Structure formats: C-alpha cells, structure tokens
Amino acid sequence: MREQLARQQESGQFYPAEAIAQGLEGEVLVYFVLGADGDVAAARVEESSGQPLLAAAAVRAVRRLRGLPGDAPQEALLPVRFRLR
C-alpha cells in the first residue's frame, strides 16, 4: 500500500497543488474495504485533518490502490500523511 501511495506522490497525483500552494499539511485517517480482486471497493474519511482538500485527496489516493495481496485485511484504517518538505 505504501509503495502505491509513494508512486502516486512521485507522479503528482497525491498532494493537491492547491494544498501545496496554501501550505496545508495534516493527516487523514481513511477507512477502506477491499474487494475480492484486491482493489479498494469503498473508502471514507474516518478522521479528518480539518482540511477538506486533504481529506478529499486522501480518499482519492486510497481508492486508487489496486491489486493488494490476498492476505491483506479486508477492512482497515490507513493514515494518509501530507507533509511539505
């Protein structure tokens, strides 16, 4: 999962440009459910950073996860961190 999120970050799909321009940082806790195919079937914000841009980006990023291993939990909470360097 972390590798796929890192690839999204590298390709510019992860951190919204508008959030970067505003200097927004935070952590969003995303609840997700995996389908039988290892793809994310559903995702929602469980705990927000208080920044709607980051919350929406975190859910989008988690929904893009594909082909997760069969032994991965079927439901989980994933912290998605947004940090400027």
TARA-V451468 format. One record per backbone hydrogen bond with DSSP energy under -1.0 kcal/mol. NH is the residue of the N-H (numbers start at 0). CO is the residue of the C=O. E is the energy in kcal/mol with one decimal. If there is no record, write none. Layout:
nh;co;e
NH;CO;E
NH;CO;E
This chain:
nh;co;e
4;0;-2.3
5;1;-2.5
6;2;-2.3
7;3;-1.9
8;4;-2.1
9;5;-2.5
10;6;-1.9
11;8;-1.3
12;7;-2.3
19;15;-2.2
20;16;-2.7
21;17;-1.6
22;19;-1.3
23;18;-2.7
25;81;-2.2
27;79;-2.6
28;46;-2.9
29;77;-2.6
30;43;-2.5
31;75;-2.6
32;41;-2.4
33;73;-3.1
34;38;-3.2
37;34;-1.8
39;64;-1.5
40;32;-2.9
41;32;-1.4
43;30;-2.3
45;28;-3.3
46;28;-1.8
54;50;-2.2
55;51;-2.4
56;52;-1.9
57;53;-2.5
58;54;-2.0
59;55;-2.2
60;56;-2.5
61;57;-2.3
62;58;-2.5
63;59;-1.1
64;61;-1.6
67;37;-2.8
71;68;-1.9
75;31;-2.0
77;29;-3.0
79;27;-3.1
81;25;-3.3
